[in-house]
Amino acid sequence: MRYGGLRGFFPRITPAVKYLILLNSAAYICGLVLPVRLSLLLGLTPARFWEGLIWQPVTYMFLHGGIFHIFFNMIVLWMFGAALESTWGSRRFVLFYFICGIGAGLLNALVTPSSMVPIVGASGAIYGLLMAFAILFPNQLIYIWGILPVKAKYFVIVIGLIEFLTALAASQSGIAHVAHLGGMFFGLVYMKWSDWQGTVSAWRTQKRRDRHLKVVWDRDREKQKLQKEIDALLDKVGANGIGSLSPEEHERLTEASRKMDELENRG
């Protein structure tokens, strides 16, 4: 794998990635040796969260359900997180990691508010990292099972579709697919927010410009209409004298001249 000037299947480990791996590993070991189930208090149980256990959207990210769960999450964190931290710096990387992880947990709690099943794991944040990697390095090759090369952008599209379809199927596998999708969603929003703001700003500017042009066009059209009417009345005066105008035509000439002056003053 090559990105951001880093080479090798596993890139050089970066500071924030290293500490996140250590924290996750320490939490996993504590879960093995302590006599209590940490997931009951620190895992994200939607019903308990809405009852007031507001720390759970943060703490659930550091617990895992088994050795393979934490192993694969930490491998992905190392492989893709190091590239992002090298590109962004540690502070921005950590902020992004927690935005995706917490956002994923909150979305899961919103979708299943009465659930008493705790969810654990850094997968929401990890899926956010995958989304960010695919946006920053869309053509970087990812080797599935170390053999099959797939561009990052296609890889993320495929796993996103898999997660979406699995979530629709309401799988009873115990995997929080909604949280995975939530991590990808918040990762996408974070990465594209500035672009979307620029698009919205450009659209608003164009709408204001269009409204202004319409006002100018309507004003010019009204001026042309008034000018024709004034010219017709003045032609009659020139040909037959002022006395040829009826009282209604006198009034109309005065009113049209007044409106013309107002339009001229506006524009």
C-alpha positions in Angstrom: 0.0 0.0 0.0 1.2 3.5 -0.8 -0.3 6.8 0.2 0.8 10.2 1.6 4.4 9.2 1.0 4.1 6.1 3.1 5.0 2.7 1.7 4.4 -0.9 2.8 1.4 -3.0 3.6 1.3 -1.6 7.1 2.4 2.0 7.3 4.5 3.6 10.0 2.3 3.9 13.1 1.4 7.5 14.0 1.0 8.9 17.5 -2.8 9.2 17.8 -3.3 5.8 16.1 -0.9 4.2 18.5 -2.6 5.6 21.6 -6.1 4.7 20.3 -4.9 1.1 19.8 -3.4 1.0 23.3 -6.6 2.4 24.8 -8.8 -0.1 23.0 -6.4 -2.9 23.9 -6.4 -1.9 27.6 -10.2 -1.7 27.7 -10.4 -5.1 26.1 -8.0 -6.6 28.7 -10.0 -5.0 31.5 -13.1 -6.5 30.2 -11.5 -9.9 30.4 -10.1 -9.7 33.9 -12.7 -7.6 35.8 -15.5 -9.5 37.4 -18.2 -7.2 36.0 -19.5 -6.8 32.4 -18.3 -3.5 31.3 -20.7 -3.5 28.3 -23.6 -3.1 30.7 -22.3 0.3 31.9 -20.0 1.5 29.2 -21.5 -0.2 26.1 -24.1 1.8 24.2 -27.6 0.5 25.3 -30.0 2.8 23.5 -32.8 2.6 26.1 -30.3 3.2 29.0 -28.7 6.1 27.1 -32.1 7.9 26.8 -32.6 7.3 30.5 -29.5 9.3 31.2 -26.3 7.3 30.7 -25.0 10.0 28.4 -21.4 8.8 28.4 -22.2 5.7 26.5 -21.8 7.1 22.9 -18.2 7.8 23.8 -17.2 4.8 26.0 -18.8 2.1 23.7 -16.1 2.7 21.1 -13.4 1.3 23.4 -15.1 -2.0 24.2 -15.1 -5.0 21.9 -17.0 -8.2 21.8 -14.2 -10.6 21.1 -10.6 -11.0 20.0 -11.4 -11.0 16.3 -13.6 -8.0 16.7 -10.8 -5.9 18.2 -8.1 -7.4 16.1 -9.7 -6.5 12.8 -10.8 -3.0 14.0 -7.3 -2.2 15.2 -5.7 -3.5 12.0 -7.9 -1.2 9.9 -7.3 1.7 12.3 -3.6 1.2 11.8 -3.7 0.7 8.0 -6.0 3.6 7.2 -5.8 5.8 10.2 -2.1 6.3 9.9 -2.6 7.7 6.4 -5.2 10.2 7.6 -3.2 11.3 10.6 -0.1 11.8 8.4 -2.2 13.9 6.1 -4.2 15.9 8.7 -2.2 15.9 11.8 -3.1 14.3 15.1 -5.6 16.8 16.4 -7.8 16.8 13.3 -7.6 13.1 13.0 -8.7 12.5 16.6 -11.5 15.0 16.2 -12.7 13.2 13.0 -12.4 9.8 14.7 -14.7 10.8 17.6 -17.1 12.6 15.4 -17.7 9.4 13.4 -17.7 7.1 16.4 -20.0 9.2 18.5 -22.2 10.1 15.6 -22.6 6.4 14.7 -23.6 5.6 18.3 -26.1 8.4 18.4 -27.7 7.4 15.1 -28.0 3.8 16.3 -29.7 5.1 19.5 -32.1 7.1 17.4 -33.0 4.2 15.2 -33.5 1.7 18.0 -34.4 3.9 21.0 -36.0 1.1 23.1 -33.3 -1.5 22.5 -31.8 -3.1 25.6 -29.0 -4.7 23.6 -25.6 -3.0 24.2 -23.5 -2.3 21.2 -19.7 -2.1 21.5 -16.7 -1.5 19.3 -14.9 1.1 17.3 -16.5 0.0 14.0 -18.5 3.2 13.6 -15.3 5.3 13.8 -13.5 2.8 11.6 -16.1 3.0 8.8 -15.8 6.8 9.0 -12.0 6.4 8.4 -12.6 4.2 5.4 -14.9 6.8 4.0 -12.4 9.6 4.5 -9.6 7.5 3.0 -11.7 6.8 -0.1 -12.4 10.5 -0.6 -8.8 11.5 -0.1 -7.2 8.6 -2.0 -10.0 7.4 -4.3 -7.7 5.5 -6.7 -5.4 3.9 -4.0 -5.5 0.1 -4.4 -6.7 -1.9 -1.5 -5.9 -5.6 -1.6 -8.8 -7.7 -0.3 -7.4 -10.8 1.4 -4.0 -9.5 0.3 -4.7 -10.7 -3.3 -7.6 -8.9 -5.0 -6.8 -5.2 -5.8 -9.8 -2.8 -5.6 -9.7 1.0 -5.8 -10.6 2.6 -2.5 -13.6 4.4 -3.9 -15.1 1.2 -5.2 -14.3 -0.7 -2.0 -16.1 1.8 0.2 -19.1 1.9 -2.2 -19.4 -1.9 -2.0 -19.1 -2.2 1.8 -21.6 0.7 2.1 -24.1 -1.1 0.0 -23.6 -4.3 1.9 -24.1 -2.6 5.2 -27.2 -0.8 3.9 -28.8 -3.9 2.6 -27.9 -5.9 5.7 -29.5 -3.1 7.9 -32.7 -3.2 5.8 -32.8 -7.0 6.3 -32.9 -6.4 10.1 -30.3 -9.0 10.6 -30.2 -10.6 14.0 -26.4 -11.2 13.8 -25.7 -8.9 16.7 -23.7 -6.6 14.4 -24.7 -2.9 14.6 -25.0 -2.2 10.9 -26.8 1.1 11.5 -23.8 2.2 13.5 -21.5 1.3 10.6 -23.6 3.2 8.2 -23.7 6.1 10.7 -19.9 6.2 10.8 -19.7 6.4 7.0 -22.4 9.0 6.9 -20.7 11.3 9.5 -17.4 10.7 7.7 -19.0 11.8 4.4 -20.6 14.9 5.9 -17.3 16.0 7.6 -15.3 15.5 4.4 -17.8 17.2 2.1 -19.2 19.9 4.4 -17.0 22.7 3.0 -17.8 21.7 -0.6 -21.6 21.6 0.2 -21.4 25.0 1.8 -19.7 26.4 -1.2 -22.3 24.9 -3.5 -25.1 26.3 -1.4 -23.5 29.7 -1.2 -23.0 29.7 -5.0 -26.7 28.7 -5.5 -27.9 31.4 -3.2 -25.7 34.0 -5.0 -27.1 32.8 -8.3 -30.6 33.1 -7.0 -30.0 36.6 -5.8 -28.5 37.5 -9.2 -31.4 35.9 -11.0 -33.9 37.9 -8.8 -32.0 41.1 -9.5 -32.0 40.4 -13.2 -35.7 39.7 -13.2 -36.4 43.0 -11.4 -34.3 44.9 -13.9 -35.9 43.1 -16.8 -39.4 43.8 -15.5 -38.5 47.4 -14.9 -37.2 47.8 -18.4 -40.3 46.2 -19.8 -42.5 48.5 -17.8 -40.5 51.5 -18.9 -40.8 50.5 -22.6 -44.6 50.1 -22.2 -44.9 53.5 -20.5 -42.7 55.2 -23.1 -44.8 53.9 -25.9 -48.0 55.3 -24.2 -46.3 58.7 -23.5 -45.0 58.9 -27.1 -48.5 58.2 -28.5 -50.1 60.9 -26.4 -47.3 63.4 -27.2 -47.6 62.6 -31.0 -51.3 63.5 -30.7 -50.4 66.8 -28.9 -47.8 67.6 -31.6 -50.3 67.0 -34.4 -53.5 68.5 -33.0 -52.4 70.6 -29.9 -52.8 70.1 -26.2 -56.5 70.7 -26.5 -56.9 67.5 -28.5 -56.4 65.4 -25.4 -59.4 64.3 -23.4 -59.4 64.8 -19.6 -58.7 61.0 -19.3 -55.8 61.3 -21.6 -54.4 64.3 -19.7 -54.6 62.3 -16.5 -53.0 59.3 -18.1 -50.2 61.3 -19.5 -49.5 62.8 -16.1 -49.6 59.4 -14.4 -47.4 57.7 -17.0 -44.8 60.5 -16.8 -44.8 60.2 -13.0 -44.3 56.4 -13.1 -41.5 56.9 -15.7 -39.7 59.3 -13.4 -40.0 56.8 -10.5 -38.6 54.0 -12.6 -35.7 56.2 -13.8 -34.9 57.1 -10.2 -34.8 53.5 -9.1 -32.5 52.3 -11.9 
